[in-house]
Amino acid sequence: CDVVNRGAALYGNLVIFGTLDAQLVALDQETGKVVWKEKVDDYAAGYSMTAAPLIANGMLLTGVSGGEFGVVGRVEARNPMTGELLWMRPTVEGHMGYRYDKDGKGIENGVTGTVNKSWPGELWKTGGASTWMGGTYDGSTGLAYFGTGNPAPWNSHLRPGDNLYSSSTVALDVKTGQIKWAYQNTPNDSWDFDGANEFVTFDMNGKRYGGKADRNGFFYVIDAKDGKLQNAFPFVRKITWASGIDLKTGRPNFIAANRPSDPTKGNGDGKKGNTVFAAPAFLGAKNQMPMAYSQQTGLFYVPANEWGMDIWNEPISYKKGGAFLGAGFTIRPLNEDYIGALRAIDPKTGKIVWEAKNTAPLWGGVMTTAGGLVFYGTPEGFLKALDAKTGKELWKFQTGSGVVAPPVTWEDGG
């Protein structure tokens, strides 16, 4: 879906990263020599690796990319020093998880969910739900949180049901690989609203929660220990696919008329279903660019985008390694003066405290510091610093290149 690499993990004397042909490579930090290399899966079947690996409790956790090719998403745990597999957990309901002995033999570790419960027919076998963004780990809960991508294909009428665990946040026990809880942001996703965005844990009212600004336009506050929904509210101005999130059930209130239709029942030619307008567009109210949280202000800083799309379904069949979409689309901005907006969001109230609009979409991440600052970059090439409380722009620097990654800090001379 994109020829990118989102970073490496450091462990011991190793630099560990994934490759586009679905391998993991560990290099010696001093010499650059290959210490170990493991094939994760078959790139010819659509698998790739774009996310930075995650070190959690002494283990190396990785996901897979390739949701638009009918792969099956999963999370793997490895020994970071040797690359040997410890466990594997699929993120599509119906597939078997495994733990591995010292000889690399797979021992069944329970089916994910129940076969055909939320995936009728055979489509669960090529169900998507790729874990292409990597995960986050919270030592206080012992859980690793991985977002999952869209179900495959986009054509939702082919797969009635919720299609677990696509477009979700999945909380995994890092020791066993068992799913402790899962929350689905977009059941029976029709709009490519991947749920892969990061889950940022934080303390509020004496409890541990996680915040997630989903591609679908809603911001979710979820109990980090048990997955119960605390709050959900829009962080963009226009959402057309649902009228809101029911806080009792945790489910969206769908607007049926704004779901793309069966192409065989649309305008009669069998080649294209009815075109509907959907906001946000599939590029997301927020996509891969990470948000930030400030312990000082208690606010999240979300790089949001306001755009919509005309979308329609088309007939589709699975072919190994081929694109598995079944939809067409045209994306367009919603406003004349801006697409991107950095927004400070209060997770307690759901209110947008301040915003800084940007002409182009925001496609880089955000960083907050203990100096009361918020840093982010723009596609126009500016690195900016804002006051975390007020949103006032304090300075900006023209880098000479569009910024599509988050800022980092480092220590110089102690």
Buried (B, 14 or more C-beta within 10 A) or exposed (E): BEEBBBBBBEBEEBBBBBBBBBBBBBBEEEEEEEBBEBEBBEBEBBBBBBBBBBBBEEBBBBBBBBBBBBBBBBBBBBBBBEBBBBBBBBBBBBBBBBBBEEEEEBEEBBEBBEEEEBBEEEBBEBBBBBBBBBBBBBEEBBBBBBBBBBBBBBBBBBBEBBBBBBBBBBBBBBEBBBBBBBBBBBBBBBBBBBBBBBBBBBEBEEEBBBBBBBBBBBBBBBBBBEBEBBBBBBBBBBBBBBEEBEEEEBBBEBBEEBBBBBBEEBEEEEEBBBBBBBBBBBBBBBBBBBBBBBEEBBBBBBBBBBBBBBBBBBBBEBEEBBBBBBBBBEEEBBEEEBBBBBBBBBBEEBEBBBBBBBEBBBBBBBBBBEEBBBBBBBBEBBBBBBBBBEBEEEEBEEEEEBBBBBBEEEEEEE
